[in-house]
């Protein structure tokens, strides 16, 4: 595919975009930017984007029911994440709850994430390949399974979520390029960049959390 074809494909994708698709893209961009900034706005913006996407996928033009089903999972995880981020965290010896902090995965959580990915990848690949739902079942099932794990880790405010989402988005870039969906290819390149920046930002925020926690006892003793 030449640069001219890529450019024409990008223009065609923008020209053919409906207002619902535009809103879904805008909400998705706002959501990932909020996630990078560790802002809970990731979830209201994400939920709106998911609802717009489901509306698009179940329409007569596309009938992308597997993608709609995957977005239902994203919807559930977004509601769970919104609750978890704002309600679950609490400081020791404090009556008022504080937001859930950023943390690294424990070995047990990493094992659950790895096993969940393998089960999802195997199941999705078998489904897509057996029923010939699309022509890239290996890439589609891999990126979907990795994205599901990434959403779960994001909901639990784990730094590793960015690694999972980075891998999923990078695979999606190749998949959409193969399908010649240049607009979505470009969007996922943007997601890859945000995932890298998000990982670096969350590592810095985690370090600040540890510094504040280390100084908290000395402040309370004064």
C-alpha positions in Angstrom: 0.0 0.0 0.0 1.5 3.3 -1.1 1.5 6.6 0.9 -1.0 8.0 -1.6 -3.4 5.1 -0.9 -3.0 5.5 2.9 -3.7 9.2 2.5 -6.8 8.6 0.3 -8.0 5.9 2.7 -7.7 8.3 5.7 -9.7 11.0 3.8 -12.3 8.5 2.7 -12.7 7.3 6.3 -13.2 10.8 7.6 -15.6 11.7 4.8 -17.8 8.6 5.4 -17.9 9.0 9.2 -21.3 9.5 10.6 -22.0 11.9 13.5 -22.4 8.8 15.8 -19.0 7.5 14.7 -17.5 10.9 15.3 -18.9 11.1 18.8 -17.7 7.6 19.5 -14.1 8.5 18.4 -14.2 11.8 20.4 -15.3 10.0 23.5 -12.7 7.3 23.1 -9.9 10.0 22.7 -11.1 11.9 25.8 -11.3 8.6 27.7 -7.7 7.5 27.0 -6.4 11.0 27.7 -8.2 10.9 31.1 -6.7 7.5 31.7 -3.2 8.8 31.0 -3.8 11.6 33.5 -5.1 9.1 36.1 -8.5 11.0 36.1 -11.7 9.2 36.8 -13.2 10.9 33.8 -11.8 7.9 31.8 -15.0 6.1 32.7 -17.9 8.5 32.0 -16.3 9.4 28.7 -15.5 5.7 28.0 -19.0 4.6 28.8 -20.5 7.2 26.3 -18.0 6.0 23.6 -18.9 2.4 24.3 -22.7 3.1 24.0 -22.2 4.9 20.7 -20.0 2.0 19.4 -22.6 -0.6 20.3 -25.2 1.4 18.5 -23.0 1.5 15.4 -22.0 -2.2 15.6 -25.6 -3.5 15.8 -26.8 -1.3 13.0 -27.9 -2.7 9.6 -24.8 -1.3 7.9 -22.3 -3.3 9.9 -23.9 -6.0 12.0 -20.7 -6.5 13.9 -22.3 -8.5 16.7 -19.0 -9.9 18.1 -17.6 -6.4 18.5 -20.9 -5.3 20.1 -20.6 -8.2 22.6 -17.0 -7.2 23.4 -18.1 -3.6 24.0 -20.7 -4.9 26.5 -17.8 -6.4 28.4 -16.0 -3.0 28.3 -19.2 -1.4 29.6 -19.4 -3.7 32.6 -15.7 -3.2 33.3 -16.1 0.5 33.0 -18.9 0.6 35.5 -16.9 -1.6 37.8 -13.7 0.5 37.3 -15.6 3.7 38.0 -16.9 2.3 41.3 -13.5 0.8 42.2 -11.5 4.0 41.5 -13.8 6.2 43.6 -15.1 3.9 46.4 -12.8 1.0 47.2 -9.6 2.7 48.5 -9.3 3.6 52.2 -6.5 4.9 54.3 -5.5 3.0 57.4 -6.8 4.5 60.6 -9.0 6.9 58.7 -12.8 7.0 58.6 -13.1 8.8 55.2 -12.4 6.7 52.1 -9.7 7.9 49.7 -9.4 7.0 45.9 -7.9 3.7 45.1 -4.2 4.2 44.6 -2.1 3.1 41.6 -0.2 -0.1 42.2 1.8 -2.8 40.4 0.2 -6.2 40.0 0.9 -8.9 42.6 2.2 -12.3 41.3 -1.3 -13.7 41.8 -2.9 -10.9 39.8 -0.3 -11.4 37.0 -1.1 -15.2 37.0 -4.8 -14.5 36.8 -4.3 -12.0 33.9 -2.1 -14.4 32.0 -4.5 -17.3 32.4 -7.5 -15.1 31.5 -5.7 -13.9 28.4 -4.9 -17.5 27.2 -8.4 -18.7 27.8 -9.9 -15.7 26.0 -7.5 -15.9 23.1 -8.1 -19.6 22.6 -11.9 -19.2 22.8 -12.1 -16.2 20.6 -9.8 -17.7 18.0 -11.8 -20.9 17.9 -15.0 -18.9 17.5 -13.7 -16.5 14.8 -11.9 -19.2 12.9 -14.6 -21.9 13.0 -17.4 -19.6 11.9 -15.2 -17.5 9.6 -16.4 -14.3 11.1 -13.4 -12.4 9.6 -10.2 -13.0 7.7 -7.8 -12.2 10.5 -9.0 -14.4 13.4 -5.5 -14.8 14.9 -4.8 -11.0 15.2 -8.4 -10.2 16.1 -8.7 -12.8 18.9 -5.2 -11.8 20.2 -5.9 -8.1 20.4 -9.4 -8.6 21.8 -8.2 -10.9 24.6 -5.3 -8.6 25.5 -7.7 -5.6 25.5 -10.1 -7.4 27.9 -7.2 -8.1 30.3 -6.0 -4.5 29.9 -9.5 -3.2 30.8 -9.6 -5.4 33.9 -6.2 -4.2 35.0 -7.2 -0.5 34.3 -10.3 -1.0 36.5 -8.0 -2.2 39.3 -5.7 0.8 38.7 -2.7 -1.5 37.9 0.3 0.0 36.1 0.6 -3.1 33.9 -2.7 -2.2 32.2 -0.8 0.1 29.9 1.5 -2.7 28.8 -1.5 -4.9 27.9 -3.3 -2.0 26.1 -0.1 -1.1 24.2 0.2 -4.6 22.9 -3.5 -4.8 22.0 -3.4 -1.4 20.2 -0.1 -2.3 18.3 -1.7 -5.5 17.0 -4.8 -3.6 16.0 -2.7 -1.2 14.0 -1.5 -4.1 11.9 -5.0 -5.7 11.7 -6.7 -2.5 10.5 -3.9 -1.9 8.0 -4.5 -5.4 6.6 -8.2 -4.6 6.4 -7.4 -1.2 4.8 -9.3 0.6 7.5 -6.8 3.5 7.5 -8.8 5.8 9.9 -8.9 3.1 12.6 -5.3 2.3 11.9 -4.4 5.9 12.6 -6.6 6.0 15.7 -4.8 3.0 17.1 -1.4 4.5 16.4 -2.6 7.4 18.6 -3.6 4.9 21.3 -0.2 3.3 21.2 1.5 6.7 21.9 -1.0 7.4 24.7 -0.3 3.9 26.2 3.5 4.6 26.3 2.9 8.0 27.8 0.3 6.6 30.3 2.8 3.9 31.4 5.5 6.5 32.1 3.1 8.9 33.8 1.6 6.3 36.1 5.1 5.1 37.1 5.8 8.7 38.2 2.5 9.0 40.0 3.2 5.7 41.8 6.6 7.0 42.9 4.9 10.2 44.3 2.4 8.1 46.1 5.2 6.1 47.9 6.9 9.4 48.8 3.7 10.8 50.3 3.1 7.5 52.2 6.6 7.6 53.6 6.2 11.2 54.9 2.7 10.7 56.2 3.6 9.3 59.7 6.1 12.1 60.3 3.4 14.7 59.5 0.9 13.0 61.8 3.3 12.9 64.7 3.9 16.7 64.5 
